[in-house]
Amino acid sequence: MKNLLSGSSPLAPLTRRDFLKAAGAAAILPAGAWGAGRPSASNRITLGVIGWGMMGPANTKAFLAEDDCQIVAACDLHTGHLQAAVDTINTRYGNQDCKAYRDYRELLARDDIDAIMIAVPDHWHALVATEAARRKKDIYGEKPLARTVHEQQAIVKAVQQNGIIWQAGSWQRSLPSFHKAAEIVRNGLIGNVVRVEVGLPGGHHDFPGTVPALLAKLSSLPDKITSPAQIVPGTPAWDLAVTEPPPELDFDRWLGPSKSEPYIEARVYQNWRWNYNTGGGQLLDWIGHHGDIAHWGLGFDQTGPSEIEGHGEFPAANAVWNTATTYMVECKYRKEVTHYPVDVGITIAGGHPAIMMGTKWIGTDGWVWVDRGGFDASNPAWIKGDSLPDDLRKVKLYESVEHRRNFLDSVKSRKPTIAPVETAHHSTLPGHLGLISMLVGRKLQWDVAQEKILNDSAASELLSRPYRAPWQLS
Ligand SMILES: NC(=O)c1ccc[n+]([C@@H]2O[C@H](COP(=O)([O-])OP(=O)(O)OC[C@H]3O[C@@H](n4cnc5c(N)ncnc54)[C@H](O)[C@@H]3O)[C@@H](O)[C@H]2O)c1
């Protein structure tokens, strides 16, 4: 790393990170040009952002609002997205300093970058994150941690070995309503939790709104097509759906380690979620939110289910959209493993109206439910206000006012974030294992400590996926 404070120490050179670590949150030095109180340029955390689709800009906006960091580099494979990233960042700072990269490895090779934000599709998480960890960058990484269990394990190992800070994009932890709900559970106010319902969306959602144009193109065909989930190879609809990639996108690079597939617009931007080659459907898209909160309330950030049984309905495996449209996963957390007083059953469901969207813990003495737009509980006294009355808060959970701010604070203090990598890994595991159970059609036994599926070689094989050359996860 570049010696940003060279000359300040006659001994070993002091890096920016060493300096921030030593100085902690008090590293606020005289104002730069931007405003009173802003740390001088040499003492801001330097950031690179990778991925400028839906979530990249949202995260970046939050970092741009923080005085003590400076975004100095942006990366995307799509030239239009990359230009939008650089323009947004340079406009905010009123300069031309943000550099553009199409290859994340070049951005990560820069010694003067302290931390990065990763918001690329799930099939790219592991390669980018492990390389960044190897380069000792602190990482704000989007959920789910990765596309497979094996990739997640590789990320956890790389983060631990390199001693870097990780913040998962499970930002619900930084909202008061989720914090309050988790504290109600953790303080035993609903007694021993026996069951948790985690309600997620079902079906598919056309995020970028590209599907109507595709369906219009197919409207003259004799077979009525109403969704990309009905389009399979060898049909006229497929032949019409496949096109050349746009010139501004390096599509082969976009596919990266995933198996080679023809370009179909309806499964690239944002809609890559609905194709198991690149994403994990609604289950994996949401498990890092409501599943994460379920674990938080129970204190299960370092543990997992011993039995997992999933059932789902799927389109054809080779359809343009092939991820489950409805699913139900039953997870059993054994008390001998979790050290919770009783066994806990967590039901994770999508497309089942009986299970409300959000997280609901049901205990021997009451219940509490939370979602982005709602909060309810068996005791009306808990519903009002942003937090519980202090006398009920014997156990106080980690507090973060803003998720990106919390990451920057941890980069300085070197203390864990509110959603560190081990937490992100465990929050996502029930989703991965539920999907594997659905795909093999049977209940799985999971060894929580060894992180292995027991006595099922076919299911175990699905913990990882082959990588397309030349990509390799080391
Ligand atoms: N925390 C949240 O609430 C939340 C919300 C939405 C998305 N996400 C997560 O954010 C990530 C991105 O999702 P999205 O909806 O923004 O996807 P997106 O398709 O809209 O954007 C991804 C961007 O990454 C770029 N990209 C792809 N591969 C790349 C590579 N190898 N190097 C550089 N750029 C690359 C694409 O060109 C695209 O611009 C996913 O992991 C997703 O699960 C999180």
The ligand as an SDF file (V2000), in Angstrom:
LIG
                    3D

 44 48  0  0  0  0  0  0  0  0999 V2000
  -28.7880   -5.2830   -0.2900 N   0  0  0  0  0  0  0  0  0  0  0  0
  -29.8220   -5.1380   -1.1000 C   0  0  0  0  0  0  0  0  0  0  0  0
  -30.8960   -4.7370   -0.6990 O   0  0  0  0  0  0  0  0  0  0  0  0
  -29.6580   -5.4820   -2.5550 C   0  0  0  0  0  0  0  0  0  0  0  0
  -30.5730   -5.0230   -3.4940 C   0  0  0  0  0  0  0  0  0  0  0  0
  -30.3460   -5.3130   -4.8310 C   0  0  0  0  0  0  0  0  0  0  0  0
  -29.2540   -6.0780   -5.2040 C   0  0  0  0  0  0  0  0  0  0  0  0
  -28.4020   -6.5340   -4.2480 N   0  0  0  0  0  0  0  0  0  0  0  0
  -27.2350   -7.3560   -4.6190 C   0  0  0  0  0  0  0  0  0  0  0  0
  -26.3260   -6.5380   -5.3510 O   0  0  0  0  0  0  0  0  0  0  0  0
  -25.6620   -7.3210   -6.3300 C   0  0  0  0  0  0  0  0  0  0  0  0
  -25.8870   -6.6840   -7.6860 C   0  0  0  0  0  0  0  0  0  0  0  0
  -27.2690   -6.7480   -8.0070 O   0  0  0  0  0  0  0  0  0  0  0  0
  -27.9350   -5.7040   -9.0250 P   0  0  0  0  0  0  0  0  0  0  0  0
  -29.3910   -5.9060   -8.9540 O   0  0  0  0  0  0  0  0  0  0  0  0
  -27.3660   -4.3690   -8.7650 O   0  0  0  0  0  0  0  0  0  0  0  0
  -27.3790   -6.2850  -10.4130 O   0  0  0  0  0  0  0  0  0  0  0  0
  -27.2920   -5.5210  -11.8090 P   0  0  0  0  0  0  0  0  0  0  0  0
  -27.3470   -6.5570  -12.8580 O   0  0  0  0  0  0  0  0  0  0  0  0
  -28.2910   -4.4190  -11.8450 O   0  0  0  0  0  0  0  0  0  0  0  0
  -25.8670   -4.8220  -11.7600 O   0  0  0  0  0  0  0  0  0  0  0  0
  -24.6550   -5.5110  -11.6950 C   0  0  0  0  0  0  0  0  0  0  0  0
  -23.5840   -4.6650  -12.3750 C   0  0  0  0  0  0  0  0  0  0  0  0
  -22.3500   -5.3670  -12.2810 O   0  0  0  0  0  0  0  0  0  0  0  0
  -21.6930   -5.3330  -13.5420 C   0  0  0  0  0  0  0  0  0  0  0  0
  -20.8000   -6.4740  -13.6080 N   0  0  0  0  0  0  0  0  0  0  0  0
  -21.1040   -7.7810  -13.8120 C   0  0  0  0  0  0  0  0  0  0  0  0
  -20.0110   -8.5250  -13.7180 N   0  0  0  0  0  0  0  0  0  0  0  0
  -18.9710   -7.6750  -13.4650 C   0  0  0  0  0  0  0  0  0  0  0  0
  -17.5860   -7.8470  -13.2740 C   0  0  0  0  0  0  0  0  0  0  0  0
  -17.0040   -9.0520  -13.3350 N   0  0  0  0  0  0  0  0  0  0  0  0
  -16.8310   -6.7490  -13.0610 N   0  0  0  0  0  0  0  0  0  0  0  0
  -17.3750   -5.5170  -13.0190 C   0  0  0  0  0  0  0  0  0  0  0  0
  -18.7040   -5.2990  -13.1920 N   0  0  0  0  0  0  0  0  0  0  0  0
  -19.4810   -6.3700  -13.4060 C   0  0  0  0  0  0  0  0  0  0  0  0
  -22.8120   -5.3440  -14.5510 C   0  0  0  0  0  0  0  0  0  0  0  0
  -22.3990   -4.8650  -15.8150 O   0  0  0  0  0  0  0  0  0  0  0  0
  -23.8460   -4.4590  -13.8670 C   0  0  0  0  0  0  0  0  0  0  0  0
  -23.6990   -3.1090  -14.2210 O   0  0  0  0  0  0  0  0  0  0  0  0
  -26.2370   -8.7250   -6.2160 C   0  0  0  0  0  0  0  0  0  0  0  0
  -25.4270   -9.5300   -5.4370 O   0  0  0  0  0  0  0  0  0  0  0  0
  -27.5600   -8.5060   -5.5220 C   0  0  0  0  0  0  0  0  0  0  0  0
  -28.0050   -9.6370   -4.7970 O   0  0  0  0  0  0  0  0  0  0  0  0
  -28.5740   -6.2340   -2.9490 C   0  0  0  0  0  0  0  0  0  0  0  0
  1  2  1  0
  2  3  2  0
  2  4  1  0
  4  5  1  0
  4 44  2  0
  5  6  2  0
  6  7  1  0
  7  8  2  0
  8  9  1  0
  8 44  1  0
  9 10  1  0
  9 42  1  0
 10 11  1  0
 11 12  1  0
 11 40  1  0
 12 13  1  0
 13 14  1  0
 14 15  2  0
 14 16  1  0
 14 17  1  0
 17 18  1  0
 18 19  2  0
 18 20  1  0
 18 21  1  0
 21 22  1  0
 22 23  1  0
 23 24  1  0
 23 38  1  0
 24 25  1  0
 25 26  1  0
 25 36  1  0
 26 27  1  0
 26 35  1  0
 27 28  2  0
 28 29  1  0
 29 30  1  0
 29 35  2  0
 30 31  1  0
 30 32  2  0
 32 33  1  0
 33 34  2  0
 34 35  1  0
 36 37  1  0
 36 38  1  0
 38 39  1  0
 40 41  1  0
 40 42  1  0
 42 43  1  0
M  CHG  2   8   1  16  -1
M  END
$$$$
